Amino acid sequence: MSAPFSLLLIDDHPLLRRGLAELFESSGEFRVVGSVSGGAAGIELARRVEPQMILLDLHMPGLDGLDTLHMLKLDLPASRVMVLTASAARDDLLAALRAGADGYLLKDREPEELLDAVRACASGQARLDPTLSALLAGGMRDDVSHEPARVELTERERQTLALISEGFSNKLIARQLGISEGTVKVYVKHLLSKLNLRSRLELAAWAHRSQLIDGAGGQ
């Protein structure tokens, strides 16, 4: 059995943090290495323990979740950060993705759904609350400067984009397409540049509203 993922919890509700810690510890797949109530304390602790996974509330007193997220991604680029929030507002979702969130989940998810999503995110997959997919795709119509018909993608880029839209990590995409993980990273970088996007979740949303990727996931 592989070692459990190290997990840091940043949320201003103590009862929620305690419940989350019990949920993840009892799964045997996570080791909670810290639980704090604010962004500043979360950043300080994250720098010390360098967790593989961070669960972050979006709206907190003091340093808010977006500023915390931005600093975490600058200081700890290897750490995966999933926003866990009560906010289903489009502006909050888009701002979190632009700040580098690796996932965005609402707090009303069932425990097993939360575990599955955080497990997938910790393993390298992008995870978005299923109720927000349409909201994200609609919100991007005004943000993406390139229309689908004007974007020229190579066949490998199209295949990579299709697999990203299905939540595949770079490692799984490499295995599916029979190429190296380093090559996948190059394709992802090219896609972000060509489509003027900033994250894998934005790529996935673009793919879902585009006609370019139909049938592109196979070899």
FIKOLZA-1660 file (N, C-alpha, C; in steps of 0.1 Angstrom, whole numbers, plus 5000, padded with zeros to 4 digits):
% residues 219
   i   px   py   pz ch aa at
   1 5008 4988 5000  A  M  N
   1 5000 5000 5000  A  M CA
   1 5009 5012 5000  A  M  C
   2 5006 5022 4992  A  S  N
   2 5013 5034 4991  A  S CA
   2 5012 5043 5003  A  S  C
   3 5021 5052 5006  A  A  N
   3 5021 5060 5018  A  A CA
   3 5009 5070 5017  A  A  C
   4 5003 5074 5028  A  P  N
   4 4992 5083 5027  A  P CA
   4 4996 5097 5023  A  P  C
   5 4987 5104 5016  A  F  N
   5 4990 5118 5012  A  F CA
   5 4990 5127 5025  A  F  C
   6 5000 5136 5026  A  S  N
   6 5000 5145 5037  A  S CA
   6 4990 5157 5033  A  S  C
   7 4982 5161 5043  A  L  N
   7 4971 5170 5041  A  L CA
   7 4970 5181 5051  A  L  C
   8 4969 5193 5046  A  L  N
   8 4967 5205 5055  A  L CA
   8 4953 5211 5053  A  L  C
   9 4947 5214 5064  A  L  N
   9 4933 5220 5064  A  L CA
   9 4934 5234 5068  A  L  C
  10 4928 5243 5060  A  I  N
  10 4928 5257 5063  A  I CA
  10 4913 5262 5062  A  I  C
  11 4907 5264 5074  A  D  N
  11 4893 5268 5074  A  D CA
  11 4890 5274 5088  A  D  C
  12 4882 5285 5088  A  D  N
  12 4879 5292 5100  A  D CA
  12 4868 5286 5109  A  D  C
  13 4863 5274 5105  A  H  N
  13 4852 5267 5113  A  H CA
  13 4859 5255 5120  A  H  C
  14 4861 5256 5133  A  P  N
  14 4868 5245 5140  A  P CA
  14 4861 5232 5140  A  P  C
  15 4847 5232 5141  A  L  N
  15 4840 5219 5140  A  L CA
  15 4842 5212 5126  A  L  C
  16 4841 5220 5116  A  L  N
  16 4843 5215 5102  A  L CA
  16 4857 5209 5101  A  L  C
  17 4867 5216 5106  A  R  N
  17 4881 5211 5105  A  R CA
  17 4882 5198 5112  A  R  C
  18 4876 5197 5124  A  R  N
  18 4877 5185 5132  A  R CA
  18 4870 5173 5124  A  R  C
  19 4859 5176 5119  A  G  N
  19 4852 5166 5111  A  G CA
  19 4860 5161 5099  A  G  C
  20 4866 5171 5092  A  L  N
  20 4874 5167 5080  A  L CA
  20 4886 5159 5084  A  L  C
  21 4892 5163 5095  A  A  N
  21 4904 5156 5099  A  A CA
  21 4901 5141 5102  A  A  C
  22 4889 5139 5109  A  E  N
  22 4885 5126 5113  A  E CA
  22 4882 5118 5100  A  E  C
  23 4875 5124 5091  A  L  N
  23 4871 5118 5078  A  L CA
  23 4884 5113 5070  A  L  C
  24 4893 5122 5069  A  F  N
  24 4905 5118 5060  A  F CA
  24 4914 5109 5068  A  F  C
  25 4916 5111 5081  A  E  N
  25 4925 5101 5088  A  E CA
  25 4919 5087 5088  A  E  C
  26 4906 5086 5090  A  S  N
  26 4900 5073 5091  A  S CA
  26 4900 5066 5077  A  S  C
  27 4902 5073 5066  A  S  N
  27 4902 5066 5053  A  S CA
  27 4915 5058 5051  A  S  C
  28 4926 5062 5059  A  G  N
  28 4939 5055 5057  A  G CA
  28 4947 5060 5046  A  G  C
  29 4941 5069 5038  A  E  N
  29 4948 5074 5026  A  E CA
  29 4954 5088 5028  A  E  C
  30 4951 5094 5039  A  F  N
  30 4956 5108 5042  A  F CA
  30 4961 5108 5056  A  F  C
  31 4972 5117 5057  A  R  N
  31 4977 5120 5071  A  R CA
  31 4976 5135 5072  A  R  C
  32 4968 5139 5082  A  V  N
  32 4966 5153 5084  A  V CA
  32 4978 5159 5092  A  V  C
  33 4985 5168 5085  A  V  N
  33 4997 5173 5091  A  V CA
  33 4995 5187 5097  A  V  C
  34 4983 5192 5096  A  G  N
  34 4980 5205 5102  A  G CA
  34 4966 5209 5100  A  G  C
  35 4961 5217 5109  A  S  N
  35 4947 5222 5108  A  S CA
  35 4947 5236 5115  A  S  C
  36 4945 5246 5106  A  V  N
  36 4945 5260 5111  A  V CA
  36 4933 5268 5107  A  V  C
  37 4931 5279 5113  A  S  N
  37 4919 5287 5111  A  S CA
  37 4920 5299 5102  A  S  C
  38 4932 5302 5097  A  G  N
  38 4934 5314 5089  A  G CA
  38 4944 5312 5079  A  G  C
  39 4944 5322 5069  A  G  N
  39 4953 5321 5058  A  G CA
  39 4967 5323 5061  A  G  C
  40 4970 5333 5070  A  A  N
  40 4984 5336 5073  A  A CA
  40 4990 5324 5081  A  A  C
  41 4983 5318 5090  A  A  N
  41 4988 5307 5098  A  A CA
  41 4990 5295 5088  A  A  C
  42 4980 5294 5079  A  G  N
  42 4981 5283 5069  A  G CA
  42 4994 5283 5060  A  G  C
  43 4997 5295 5056  A  I  N
  43 5009 5297 5047  A  I CA
  43 5021 5294 5055  A  I  C
  44 5022 5299 5068  A  E  N
  44 5034 5297 5076  A  E CA
  44 5036 5282 5079  A  E  C
  45 5025 5275 5082  A  L  N
  45 5026 5260 5085  A  L CA
  45 5029 5253 5072  A  L  C
  46 5023 5257 5061  A  A  N
  46 5025 5250 5048  A  A CA
  46 5040 5251 5044  A  A  C
  47 5046 5262 5046  A  R  N
  47 5060 5264 5043  A  R CA
  47 5069 5254 5051  A  R  C
  48 5065 5251 5064  A  R  N
  48 5072 5242 5072  A  R CA
  48 5071 5227 5069  A  R  C
  49 5058 5223 5067  A  V  N
  49 5055 5209 5065  A  V CA
  49 5054 5205 5050  A  V  C
  50 5053 5214 5041  A  E  N
  50 5052 5211 5027  A  E CA
  50 5042 5200 5024  A  E  C
  51 5030 5202 5026  A  P  N
  51 5020 5191 5024  A  P CA
  51 5018 5188 5009  A  P  C
  52 5014 5176 5006  A  Q  N
  52 5011 5172 4993  A  Q CA
  52 4998 5178 4988  A  Q  C
  53 4988 5180 4998  A  M  N
  53 4975 5184 4995  A  M CA
  53 4970 5194 5005  A  M  C
  54 4964 5205 5001  A  I  N
  54 4958 5215 5010  A  I CA
  54 4943 5217 5006  A  I  C
  55 4935 5216 5017  A  L  N
  55 4921 5220 5015  A  L CA
  55 4919 5234 5021  A  L  C
  56 4914 5243 5013  A  L  N
  56 4914 5257 5016  A  L CA
  56 4900 5263 5015  A  L  C
  57 4895 5269 5026  A  D  N
  57 4883 5277 5026  A  D CA
  57 4885 5290 5018  A  D  C
  58 4874 5295 5011  A  L  N
  58 4876 5306 5003  A  L CA
  58 4874 5320 5010  A  L  C
  59 4864 5320 5019  A  H  N
  59 4861 5332 5026  A  H CA
  59 4864 5331 5041  A  H  C
  60 4874 5338 5046  A  M  N
  60 4879 5337 5060  A  M CA
  60 4882 5351 5064  A  M  C
  61 4881 5353 5077  A  P  N
  61 4886 5366 5083  A  P CA
  61 4901 5368 5081  A  P  C
  62 4905 5381 5080  A  G  N
  62 4919 5383 5078  A  G CA
  62 4923 5381 5064  A  G  C
  63 4934 5374 5062  A  L  N
  63 4939 5370 5048  A  L CA
  63 4929 5361 5042  A  L  C
  64 4922 5365 5031  A  D  N
  64 4911 5356 5026  A  D CA
  64 4917 5345 5018  A  D  C
  65 4908 5336 5013  A  G  N
  65 4912 5324 5006  A  G CA
  65 4919 5326 4993  A  G  C
  66 4915 5336 4986  A  L  N
  66 4922 5339 4973  A  L CA
  66 4936 5344 4974  A  L  C
  67 4938 5353 4984  A  D  N
  67 4952 5358 4986  A  D CA
  67 4960 5346 4992  A  D  C
  68 4955 5338 5000  A  T  N
  68 4962 5327 5006  A  T CA
  68 4965 5317 4995  A  T  C
  69 4956 5314 4986  A  L  N
  69 4958 5305 4975  A  L CA
  69 4969 5310 4966  A  L  C
  70 4969 5323 4963  A  H  N
  70 4979 5329 4954  A  H CA
  70 4993 5327 4960  A  H  C
  71 4995 5329 4973  A  M  N
  71 5008 5328 4980  A  M CA
  71 5012 5314 4981  A  M  C
  72 5002 5305 4984  A  L  N
  72 5006 5291 4985  A  L CA
  72 5011 5285 4971  A  L  C
  73 5005 5289 4960  A  K  N
  73 5009 5284 4947  A  K CA
  73 5023 5290 4944  A  K  C
  74 5026 5302 4948  A  L  N
  74 5039 5308 4946  A  L CA
  74 5050 5301 4954  A  L  C
  75 5047 5299 4967  A  D  N
  75 5057 5293 4976  A  D CA
  75 5058 5278 4975  A  D  C
  76 5047 5271 4972  A  L  N
  76 5047 5257 4972  A  L CA
  76 5041 5251 4959  A  L  C
  77 5047 5253 4948  A  P  N
  77 5041 5249 4935  A  P CA
  77 5038 5234 4934  A  P  C
  78 5045 5226 4942  A  A  N
  78 5043 5212 4941  A  A CA
  78 5031 5207 4950  A  A  C
  79 5026 5216 4959  A  S  N
  79 5014 5212 4967  A  S CA
  79 5002 5214 4959  A  S  C
  80 4993 5205 4960  A  R  N
  80 4980 5206 4953  A  R CA
  80 4970 5213 4963  A  R  C
  81 4962 5223 4957  A  V  N
  81 4953 5230 4965  A  V CA
  81 4939 5229 4960  A  V  C
  82 4930 5224 4968  A  M  N
  82 4916 5223 4965  A  M CA
  82 4908 5233 4973  A  M  C
  83 4901 5242 4967  A  V  N
  83 4892 5251 4974  A  V CA
  83 4879 5243 4978  A  V  C
  84 4876 5244 4991  A  L  N
  84 4864 5238 4997  A  L CA
  84 4856 5249 5003  A  L  C
  85 4845 5252 4997  A  T  N
  85 4838 5264 5000  A  T CA
  85 4822 5262 4999  A  T  C
  86 4815 5272 5005  A  A  N
  86 4801 5272 5004  A  A CA
  86 4796 5281 4992  A  A  C
  87 4806 5287 4986  A  S  N
  87 4803 5297 4975  A  S CA
  87 4802 5290 4961  A  S  C
  88 4790 5292 4955  A  A  N
  88 4788 5287 4941  A  A CA
  88 4788 5299 4932  A  A  C
  89 4793 5310 4936  A  A  N
  89 4793 5322 4927  A  A CA
  89 4803 5321 4916  A  A  C
  90 4799 5325 4904  A  R  N
  90 4808 5323 4893  A  R CA
  90 4821 5331 4895  A  R  C
  91 4820 5344 4900  A  D  N
  91 4832 5352 4902  A  D CA
  91 4842 5345 4911  A  D  C
  92 4837 5339 4922  A  D  N
  92 4846 5332 4931  A  D CA
  92 4853 5320 4924  A  D  C
  93 4845 5313 4917  A  L  N
  93 4850 5301 4910  A  L CA
  93 4861 5305 4900  A  L  C
  94 4858 5315 4891  A  L  N
  94 4868 5320 4881  A  L CA
  94 4880 5325 4888  A  L  C
  95 4879 5333 4899  A  A  N
  95 4890 5339 4906  A  A CA
  95 4899 5328 4912  A  A  C
  96 4893 5318 4917  A  A  N
  96 4901 5307 4923  A  A CA
  96 4909 5300 4912  A  A  C
  97 4903 5297 4901  A  L  N
  97 4910 5290 4890  A  L CA
  97 4921 5299 4885  A  L  C
  98 4919 5312 4884  A  R  N
  98 4930 5321 4879  A  R CA
  98 4941 5321 4889  A  R  C
  99 4938 5320 4902  A  A  N
  99 4948 5320 4912  A  A CA
  99 4956 5307 4913  A  A  C
 100 4952 5297 4905  A  G  N
 100 4959 5284 4905  A  G CA
 100 4953 5272 4912  A  G  C
 101 4940 5273 4916  A  A  N
 101 4934 5262 4923  A  A CA
 101 4934 5249 4915  A  A  C
 102 4937 5238 4921  A  D  N
 102 4937 5225 4914  A  D CA
 102 4924 5218 4915  A  D  C
 103 4915 5224 4923  A  G  N
 103 4901 5219 4924  A  G CA
 103 4892 5229 4931  A  G  C
 104 4879 5227 4929  A  Y  N
 104 4869 5236 4935  A  Y CA
 104 4857 5227 4939  A  Y  C
 105 4854 5226 4952  A  L  N
 105 4844 5218 4956  A  L CA
 105 4835 5225 4966  A  L  C
 106 4822 5222 4966  A  L  N
 106 4813 5228 4975  A  L CA
 106 4812 5220 4988  A  L  C
 107 4809 5227 4999  A  K  N
 107 4809 5220 5012  A  K CA
 107 4797 5211 5014  A  K  C
 108 4787 5211 5005  A  D  N
 108 4775 5203 5007  A  D CA
 108 4777 5189 5001  A  D  C
 109 4789 5185 4997  A  R  N
 109 4792 5172 4991  A  R CA
 109 4791 5161 5002  A  R  C
 110 4787 5149 4998  A  E  N
 110 4787 5138 5007  A  E CA
 110 4801 5134 5010  A  E  C
 111 4804 5129 5022  A  P  N
 111 4817 5125 5026  A  P CA
 111 4825 5117 5016  A  P  C
 112 4818 5106 5010  A  E  N
 112 4825 5098 5001  A  E CA
 112 4828 5106 4988  A  E  C
 113 4820 5115 4984  A  E  N
 113 4822 5123 4972  A  E CA
 113 4834 5132 4975  A  E  C
 114 4835 5138 4987  A  L  N
 114 4846 5146 4990  A  L CA
 114 4859 5138 4991  A  L  C
 115 4859 5126 4996  A  L  N
 115 4871 5118 4997  A  L CA
 115 4875 5115 4982  A  L  C
 116 4866 5111 4974  A  D  N
 116 4870 5107 4960  A  D CA
 116 4876 5119 4953  A  D  C
 117 4870 5131 4955  A  A  N
 117 4875 5143 4948  A  A CA
 117 4889 5147 4953  A  A  C
 118 4891 5147 4966  A  V  N
 118 4904 5150 4971  A  V CA
 118 4914 5140 4968  A  V  C
 119 4911 5127 4968  A  R  N
 119 4920 5117 4964  A  R CA
 119 4925 5119 4950  A  R  C
 120 4915 5121 4941  A  A  N
 120 4918 5123 4927  A  A CA
 120 4927 5136 4925  A  A  C
 121 4924 5147 4932  A  C  N
 121 4931 5159 4931  A  C CA
 121 4946 5157 4936  A  C  C
 122 4947 5150 4947  A  A  N
 122 4960 5147 4952  A  A CA
 122 4969 5138 4943  A  A  C
 123 4962 5130 4935  A  S  N
 123 4969 5122 4925  A  S CA
 123 4972 5129 4912  A  S  C
 124 4968 5142 4911  A  G  N
 124 4972 5150 4899  A  G CA
 124 4961 5153 4890  A  G  C
 125 4948 5149 4893  A  Q  N
 125 4937 5152 4884  A  Q CA
 125 4931 5165 4888  A  Q  C
 126 4925 5172 4879  A  A  N
 126 4917 5184 4882  A  A CA
 126 4903 5180 4886  A  A  C
 127 4898 5187 4896  A  R  N
 127 4885 5183 4901  A  R CA
 127 4876 5195 4903  A  R  C
 128 4865 5195 4897  A  L  N
 128 4855 5206 4898  A  L CA
 128 4842 5201 4903  A  L  C
 129 4835 5208 4912  A  D  N
 129 4822 5203 4917  A  D CA
 129 4813 5202 4905  A  D  C
 130 4806 5190 4904  A  P  N
 130 4798 5187 4892  A  P CA
 130 4787 5197 4889  A  P  C
 131 4782 5204 4899  A  T  N
 131 4771 5213 4898  A  T CA
 131 4776 5226 4892  A  T  C
 132 4790 5228 4891  A  L  N
 132 4795 5241 4886  A  L CA
 132 4801 5240 4872  A  L  C
 133 4801 5229 4865  A  S  N
 133 4807 5228 4852  A  S CA
 133 4800 5237 4842  A  S  C
 134 4787 5238 4842  A  A  N
 134 4780 5246 4832  A  A CA
 134 4783 5261 4836  A  A  C
 135 4783 5264 4849  A  L  N
 135 4786 5278 4853  A  L CA
 135 4800 5282 4848  A  L  C
 136 4810 5274 4849  A  L  N
 136 4823 5277 4845  A  L CA
 136 4824 5279 4830  A  L  C
 137 4818 5269 4822  A  A  N
 137 4818 5271 4808  A  A CA
 137 4811 5283 4803  A  A  C
 138 4800 5287 4809  A  G  N
 138 4793 5299 4806  A  G CA
 138 4801 5311 4809  A  G  C
 139 4807 5311 4821  A  G  N
 139 4815 5322 4825  A  G CA
 139 4827 5325 4817  A  G  C
 140 4832 5315 4810  A  M  N
 140 4844 5317 4802  A  M CA
 140 4841 5323 4788  A  M  C
 141 4829 5323 4784  A  R  N
 141 4826 5328 4771  A  R CA
 141 4831 5343 4769  A  R  C
 142 4831 5350 4780  A  D  N
 142 4835 5364 4779  A  D CA
 142 4850 5365 4781  A  D  C
 143 4856 5354 4786  A  D  N
 143 4870 5355 4791  A  D CA
 143 4880 5350 4780  A  D  C
 144 4876 5340 4773  A  V  N
 144 4885 5334 4763  A  V CA
 144 4886 5342 4750  A  V  C
 145 4897 5346 4746  A  S  N
 145 4899 5355 4735  A  S CA
 145 4898 5348 4722  A  S  C
 146 4900 5335 4722  A  H  N
 146 4900 5327 4709  A  H CA
 146 4888 5319 4708  A  H  C
 147 4881 5321 4696  A  E  N
 147 4870 5312 4693  A  E CA
 147 4875 5299 4689  A  E  C
 148 4867 5288 4692  A  P  N
 148 4872 5274 4688  A  P CA
 148 4876 5273 4673  A  P  C
 149 4868 5279 4664  A  A  N
 149 4871 5277 4650  A  A CA
 149 4884 5283 4646  A  A  C
 150 4889 5292 4654  A  R  N
 150 4902 5299 4650  A  R CA
 150 4914 5294 4656  A  R  C
 151 4912 5284 4665  A  V  N
 151 4924 5278 4672  A  V CA
 151 4929 5266 4665  A  V  C
 152 4942 5266 4662  A  E  N
 152 4948 5255 4655  A  E CA
 152 4955 5246 4665  A  E  C
 153 4950 5234 4667  A  L  N
 153 4957 5225 4676  A  L CA
 153 4962 5213 4668  A  L  C
 154 4973 5207 4672  A  T  N
 154 4978 5195 4666  A  T CA
 154 4970 5183 4671  A  T  C
 155 4971 5172 4664  A  E  N
 155 4963 5160 4668  A  E CA
 155 4966 5156 4682  A  E  C
 156 4979 5157 4686  A  R  N
 156 4983 5153 4700  A  R CA
 156 4978 5163 4710  A  R  C
 157 4977 5176 4707  A  E  N
 157 4972 5185 4716  A  E CA
 157 4957 5183 4717  A  E  C
 158 4950 5179 4707  A  R  N
 158 4936 5176 4707  A  R CA
 158 4933 5164 4716  A  R  C
 159 4942 5154 4715  A  Q  N
 159 4940 5142 4723  A  Q CA
 159 4943 5145 4738  A  Q  C
 160 4953 5153 4740  A  T  N
 160 4957 5157 4754  A  T CA
 160 4945 5165 4760  A  T  C
 161 4940 5174 4752  A  L  N
 161 4929 5183 4757  A  L CA
 161 4916 5174 4761  A  L  C
 162 4913 5164 4752  A  A  N
 162 4902 5155 4755  A  A CA
 162 4904 5148 4768  A  A  C
 163 4916 5143 4770  A  L  N
 163 4919 5135 4783  A  L CA
 163 4919 5144 4795  A  L  C
 164 4924 5157 4793  A  I  N
 164 4923 5166 4804  A  I CA
 164 4908 5169 4808  A  I  C
 165 4900 5170 4798  A  S  N
 165 4885 5172 4800  A  S CA
 165 4879 5160 4808  A  S  C
 166 4885 5149 4807  A  E  N
 166 4880 5137 4815  A  E CA
 166 4886 5136 4828  A  E  C
 167 4895 5145 4832  A  G  N
 167 4901 5145 4845  A  G CA
 167 4914 5137 4846  A  G  C
 168 4920 5133 4835  A  F  N
 168 4932 5125 4835  A  F CA
 168 4944 5134 4840  A  F  C
 169 4953 5128 4848  A  S  N
 169 4965 5134 4852  A  S CA
 169 4975 5133 4841  A  S  C
 170 4986 5140 4842  A  N  N
 170 4997 5139 4832  A  N CA
 170 5002 5125 4830  A  N  C
 171 5004 5118 4842  A  K  N
 171 5009 5105 4841  A  K CA
 171 4999 5096 4834  A  K  C
 172 4986 5097 4836  A  L  N
 172 4976 5088 4829  A  L CA
 172 4975 5092 4815  A  L  C
 173 4976 5105 4811  A  I  N
 173 4976 5109 4797  A  I CA
 173 4988 5103 4790  A  I  C
 174 5000 5104 4796  A  A  N
 174 5012 5098 4790  A  A CA
 174 5010 5083 4787  A  A  C
 175 5004 5076 4797  A  R  N
 175 5002 5062 4795  A  R CA
 175 4991 5059 4784  A  R  C
 176 4981 5067 4784  A  Q  N
 176 4970 5065 4774  A  Q CA
 176 4976 5067 4760  A  Q  C
 177 4984 5078 4758  A  L  N
 177 4989 5081 4745  A  L CA
 177 5002 5075 4741  A  L  C
 178 5008 5068 4750  A  G  N
 178 5021 5062 4748  A  G CA
 178 5033 5071 4746  A  G  C
 179 5033 5082 4754  A  I  N
 179 5043 5092 4753  A  I CA
 179 5048 5095 4767  A  I  C
 180 5059 5103 4768  A  S  N
 180 5065 5106 4781  A  S CA
 180 5057 5116 4789  A  S  C
 181 5058 5116 4802  A  E  N
 181 5051 5126 4810  A  E CA
 181 5056 5140 4807  A  E  C
 182 5069 5141 4804  A  G  N
 182 5075 5154 4800  A  G CA
 182 5069 5160 4787  A  G  C
 183 5066 5151 4778  A  T  N
 183 5060 5155 4765  A  T CA
 183 5045 5160 4768  A  T  C
 184 5038 5154 4777  A  V  N
 184 5025 5158 4780  A  V CA
 184 5025 5172 4786  A  V  C
 185 5035 5175 4795  A  K  N
 185 5036 5188 4801  A  K CA
 185 5038 5199 4790  A  K  C
 186 5046 5195 4780  A  V  N
 186 5048 5205 4769  A  V CA
 186 5035 5207 4762  A  V  C
 187 5027 5197 4759  A  Y  N
 187 5014 5199 4753  A  Y CA
 187 5005 5207 4761  A  Y  C
 188 5004 5205 4774  A  V  N
 188 4996 5213 4783  A  V CA
 188 5000 5227 4783  A  V  C
 189 5013 5230 4783  A  K  N
 189 5018 5244 4782  A  K CA
 189 5014 5250 4769  A  K  C
 190 5015 5243 4758  A  H  N
 190 5011 5249 4745  A  H CA
 190 4996 5252 4745  A  H  C
 191 4988 5243 4751  A  L  N
 191 4973 5245 4751  A  L CA
 191 4970 5257 4759  A  L  C
 192 4976 5259 4771  A  L  N
 192 4973 5270 4779  A  L CA
 192 4976 5283 4772  A  L  C
 193 4988 5283 4764  A  S  N
 193 4992 5295 4757  A  S CA
 193 4983 5298 4745  A  S  C
 194 4979 5287 4737  A  K  N
 194 4971 5289 4725  A  K CA
 194 4957 5294 4729  A  K  C
 195 4952 5289 4740  A  L  N
 195 4938 5292 4743  A  L CA
 195 4937 5303 4753  A  L  C
 196 4948 5309 4757  A  N  N
 196 4949 5320 4766  A  N CA
 196 4942 5317 4780  A  N  C
 197 4945 5305 4785  A  L  N
 197 4939 5300 4797  A  L CA
 197 4950 5298 4808  A  L  C
 198 4946 5296 4820  A  R  N
 198 4956 5296 4831  A  R CA
 198 4957 5283 4839  A  R  C
 199 4947 5274 4837  A  S  N
 199 4947 5262 4846  A  S CA
 199 4941 5250 4838  A  S  C
 200 4943 5238 4843  A  R  N
 200 4937 5226 4837  A  R CA
 200 4922 5226 4838  A  R  C
 201 4917 5232 4848  A  L  N
 201 4902 5232 4850  A  L CA
 201 4896 5241 4839  A  L  C
 202 4903 5252 4836  A  E  N
 202 4898 5261 4825  A  E CA
 202 4899 5254 4812  A  E  C
 203 4910 5246 4810  A  L  N
 203 4911 5238 4798  A  L CA
 203 4899 5228 4796  A  L  C
 204 4896 5222 4807  A  A  N
 204 4885 5212 4807  A  A CA
 204 4872 5219 4804  A  A  C
 205 4869 5230 4810  A  A  N
 205 4857 5237 4807  A  A CA
 205 4856 5242 4792  A  A  C
 206 4868 5247 4787  A  W  N
 206 4868 5251 4773  A  W CA
 206 4865 5239 4764  A  W  C
 207 4871 5227 4767  A  A  N
 207 4869 5215 4759  A  A CA
 207 4855 5211 4759  A  A  C
 208 4848 5212 4770  A  H  N
 208 4834 5208 4771  A  H CA
 208 4825 5216 4762  A  H  C
 209 4828 5229 4760  A  R  N
 209 4820 5237 4752  A  R CA
 209 4824 5238 4738  A  R  C
 210 4835 5231 4734  A  S  N
 210 4841 5232 4721  A  S CA
 210 4837 5220 4713  A  S  C
 211 4837 5221 4700  A  Q  N
 211 4834 5210 4691  A  Q CA
 211 4847 5203 4686  A  Q  C
 212 4859 5208 4691  A  L  N
 212 4871 5204 4685  A  L CA
 212 4876 5190 4690  A  L  C
 213 4871 5186 4702  A  I  N
 213 4877 5174 4708  A  I CA
 213 4869 5161 4706  A  I  C
 214 4858 5162 4699  A  D  N
 214 4849 5150 4698  A  D CA
 214 4857 5139 4692  A  D  C
 215 4858 5128 4700  A  G  N
 215 4865 5116 4695  A  G CA
 215 4880 5117 4696  A  G  C
 216 4886 5128 4702  A  A  N
 216 4900 5130 4701  A  A CA
 216 4908 5122 4712  A  A  C
 217 4900 5116 4721  A  G  N
 217 4907 5110 4732  A  G CA
 217 4914 5096 4729  A  G  C
 218 4910 5090 4718  A  G  N
 218 4916 5077 4715  A  G CA
 218 4929 5079 4708  A  G  C
 219 4936 5068 4706  A  Q  N
 219 4949 5068 4699  A  Q CA
 219 4946 5067 4684  A  Q  C
% end
